[in-house]
Every structure is written in structure tokens, then in C-alpha cells.
Amino acid sequence: MRKYEPLFRYLCEAGDGPVEMTFEEIGRLVGGLPTSARRHPGWWSNEPVAGPHVQAEAWREAGREVIDVDLAGGQVRFSAARWLRGS
């Protein structure tokens, strides 16, 4: 998750409500997003932490999931924080 650590920190500090961000905002935090993030909704999948999408680890570890992605508008909406017992 090293590259996406700044996104994790941002989402942890964003309060408990839903968070909307543009791809540009996320890109500035993490040093740029890959082209696939702008073209493929699957890039924003909420796969389990053990899955191949290391970026998903950032929002899942912050207690969030992606609830909406607007590829044309370049925006993503993360859920309200849901802290898991023991986290």
C-alpha cells in the first residue's frame, strides 16, 4: 500500500461521513493515478485486502468502500467510515 498510504491517511482524517474526491485530488496525494483508474471501473473495486488491488487496501483499511465512481466526471465517492472491531 506504500504508494496509496497518503490516501489512507487522508480518508482516516476526513471524518466519519462519506467522502467525495476527484481523480485529480487523489492523484495529487499519491503521485498520479494509472490510466486504468480513469478507464476501468474495476480499478475501484472493493476487493478484499488480500486481493491484487493494492489501492483498495488504502480505503478498506480506512474503514471505507467505494460506493460510486464517475469515470466520465473523474470522481469517486467513498462510504462513511465503518470501523471494524479490533482495527
C-alpha atoms as a printed R data frame, in Angstrom:
   type eleno elety resid chain resno       x      y       z
1  ATOM     1    CA   MET     A     1   0.000  0.000   0.000
2  ATOM     2    CA   ARG     A     2   3.048  2.268   0.202
3  ATOM     3    CA   LYS     A     3   2.061  4.464  -2.791
4  ATOM     4    CA   TYR     A     4  -1.519  4.788  -1.518
5  ATOM     5    CA   GLU     A     5  -0.567  5.493   2.104
6  ATOM     6    CA   PRO     A     6  -1.348  9.240   1.681
7  ATOM     7    CA   LEU     A     7  -4.883  8.353   0.512
8  ATOM     8    CA   PHE     A     8  -5.298  6.081   3.523
9  ATOM     9    CA   ARG     A     9  -4.229  8.880   5.884
10 ATOM    10    CA   TYR     A    10  -6.492 11.403   4.148
11 ATOM    11    CA   LEU     A    11  -9.523  9.117   4.451
12 ATOM    12    CA   CYS     A    12  -8.748  8.390   8.104
13 ATOM    13    CA   GLU     A    13  -8.628 12.103   8.881
14 ATOM    14    CA   ALA     A    14 -11.673 13.064   6.773
15 ATOM    15    CA   GLY     A    15 -14.257 12.471   9.492
16 ATOM    16    CA   ASP     A    16 -16.818  9.697   9.673
17 ATOM    17    CA   GLY     A    17 -19.139 10.736   6.826
18 ATOM    18    CA   PRO     A    18 -18.925  9.871   3.132
19 ATOM    19    CA   VAL     A    19 -16.046 11.431   1.194
20 ATOM    20    CA   GLU     A    20 -16.158 12.623  -2.409
21 ATOM    21    CA   MET     A    21 -12.904 13.204  -4.259
22 ATOM    22    CA   THR     A    22 -11.855 13.925  -7.791
23 ATOM    23    CA   PHE     A    23  -9.322 11.757  -9.553
24 ATOM    24    CA   GLU     A    24  -7.048 14.810  -9.640
25 ATOM    25    CA   GLU     A    25  -7.206 15.196  -5.853
26 ATOM    26    CA   ILE     A    26  -6.346 11.544  -5.348
27 ATOM    27    CA   GLY     A    27  -3.614 11.750  -7.970
28 ATOM    28    CA   ARG     A    28  -2.002 14.671  -6.170
29 ATOM    29    CA   LEU     A    29  -1.973 12.678  -2.940
30 ATOM    30    CA   VAL     A    30  -0.444  9.545  -4.425
31 ATOM    31    CA   GLY     A    31   1.801 10.908  -7.157
32 ATOM    32    CA   GLY     A    32  -0.583 10.221 -10.023
33 ATOM    33    CA   LEU     A    33  -3.173  7.604 -10.913
34 ATOM    34    CA   PRO     A    34  -2.644  4.973 -13.596
35 ATOM    35    CA   THR     A    35  -4.604  5.245 -16.833
36 ATOM    36    CA   SER     A    36  -6.660  2.219 -15.805
37 ATOM    37    CA   ALA     A    37  -8.146  4.212 -12.899
38 ATOM    38    CA   ARG     A    38  -9.666  6.612 -15.427
39 ATOM    39    CA   ARG     A    39 -10.868  3.944 -17.863
40 ATOM    40    CA   HIS     A    40 -11.896  0.848 -15.907
41 ATOM    41    CA   PRO     A    41 -14.431  0.869 -13.073
42 ATOM    42    CA   GLY     A    42 -12.899 -2.401 -11.856
43 ATOM    43    CA   TRP     A    43  -9.833 -0.467 -10.715
44 ATOM    44    CA   TRP     A    44 -12.061  0.973  -7.987
45 ATOM    45    CA   SER     A    45 -13.235 -2.466  -6.848
46 ATOM    46    CA   ASN     A    46 -13.576 -3.108  -3.127
47 ATOM    47    CA   GLU     A    47 -11.670 -6.386  -3.307
48 ATOM    48    CA   PRO     A    48 -10.566 -7.847  -0.001
49 ATOM    49    CA   VAL     A    49  -7.225 -6.638   1.252
50 ATOM    50    CA   ALA     A    50  -5.643 -9.933   0.180
51 ATOM    51    CA   GLY     A    51  -6.691 -9.326  -3.449
52 ATOM    52    CA   PRO     A    52  -4.493 -7.928  -6.216
53 ATOM    53    CA   HIS     A    53  -5.768 -4.342  -5.961
54 ATOM    54    CA   VAL     A    54  -3.319 -2.753  -3.555
55 ATOM    55    CA   GLN     A    55  -5.100  0.596  -3.920
56 ATOM    56    CA   ALA     A    56  -8.272 -0.915  -2.415
57 ATOM    57    CA   GLU     A    57  -6.278 -1.669   0.718
58 ATOM    58    CA   ALA     A    58  -5.967  2.086   1.312
59 ATOM    59    CA   TRP     A    59  -9.696  2.760   1.534
60 ATOM    60    CA   ARG     A    60 -10.617 -0.558   3.131
61 ATOM    61    CA   GLU     A    61  -8.005 -0.109   5.872
62 ATOM    62    CA   ALA     A    62  -9.513  3.349   6.461
63 ATOM    63    CA   GLY     A    63 -12.888  1.673   7.091
64 ATOM    64    CA   ARG     A    64 -14.407  2.725   3.762
65 ATOM    65    CA   GLU     A    65 -15.612  1.307   0.475
66 ATOM    66    CA   VAL     A    66 -16.064  2.882  -2.926
67 ATOM    67    CA   ILE     A    67 -19.805  3.395  -3.355
68 ATOM    68    CA   ASP     A    68 -19.809  5.300  -6.653
69 ATOM    69    CA   VAL     A    69 -17.356  6.002  -9.453
70 ATOM    70    CA   ASP     A    70 -17.971  8.504 -12.242
71 ATOM    71    CA   LEU     A    71 -15.313  7.795 -14.862
72 ATOM    72    CA   ALA     A    72 -16.613 10.488 -17.237
73 ATOM    73    CA   GLY     A    73 -16.668 13.104 -14.469
74 ATOM    74    CA   GLY     A    74 -13.468 11.900 -12.812
75 ATOM    75    CA   GLN     A    75 -14.943 11.498  -9.336
76 ATOM    76    CA   VAL     A    76 -15.230  8.815  -6.700
77 ATOM    77    CA   ARG     A    77 -17.398  8.613  -3.593
78 ATOM    78    CA   PHE     A    78 -16.233  6.665  -0.564
79 ATOM    79    CA   SER     A    79 -18.635  5.383   2.096
80 ATOM    80    CA   ALA     A    80 -18.884  6.676   5.608
81 ATOM    81    CA   ALA     A    81 -16.235  5.151   7.849
82 ATOM    82    CA   ARG     A    82 -17.140  1.743   9.230
83 ATOM    83    CA   TRP     A    83 -14.576  0.801  11.792
84 ATOM    84    CA   LEU     A    84 -14.118 -2.881  12.339
85 ATOM    85    CA   ARG     A    85 -13.695 -4.346  15.814
86 ATOM    86    CA   GLY     A    86 -10.003 -4.603  16.592
87 ATOM    87    CA   SER     A    87  -8.898 -2.083  13.994
